[in-house]
Amino acid sequence: MALVGFLAVAAFYLIAEHRAHLLGWLPLLIFLACPLLHVFMHGRHGGHGNQSIQPSSGWRQPPHEH
C-alpha cells in the first residue's frame, strides 16, 4: 500500500510539473494512435469494401440472428 501511495504522489507531481510538455505531445500521440485504431477496429468487420461480395475462398458469413 505504501508503494502504491508513493507512486500516486510521484505521478501527481510529475504530471503537475510537466503538464506543458505532456500537452505538447498530445496531438502527436492522438495522430499516432490512428493506425492502431484502424487495425483493431477493422478486424471486426473484415476491412474496407463492399460487404455483400464474398471472398473467393468460399467462406460464408453466418446468418445474422437477433
N, C-alpha and C positions, 0 to 999 in steps of 0.2 A: 504494500500500500504506500509506503514511503517513497518507493521508486516511482510509482505512478504519479504521486503528488509532485515530486521533484520535476518529472518530465513535463507535467502540465504547466507548472510555473515557468520552466525554461522555455517551453513553446510559446507561452504568452509573451514573455519578454522579447523573444526573437521576432515574433510577429509584430509586436508593438514598435520595436526599434527599426525594423527593416521593412515596414509596410510600403514605403515608396518603391523599394527595389522589387518587392513581390508584385505589386500592382503594375509595375512597368512590364513585367514578364507575362502578365495575364492574357493580353491579346495574342501573344505568340503561342502560349500554351493551348488556348482555345483553337487556334488555327492548326496546331499540330495534332490535336485530338480528332480532327475531321477524318483523316484516313482510318483511324482505329474505329470510329463510329461507323464509317462506311462499310468496313469489312464485317464487323459484328452484326450490324443491323440488316445487311443484305443476305446474311446467311440464313435468315428465317424464311424468306420467300423465294429464293432461287436466283436473285440477281435482277438485272435490267431486262427490259424487253417485254414482248407480248406474252402473257402468261397462258394464253389459250394454245400456243404452239407447244407440242410435246417434244421432249428431247429425242434424238434418233436412237438412243439405246433401248427404247421400248419401255422405259419406266413410266408408270402412270401414277398420278396423284390419287390418294384415296378419296372417296366421296365426302363432301362436307356434311357433318352431322350437327344438329342442334341439341 
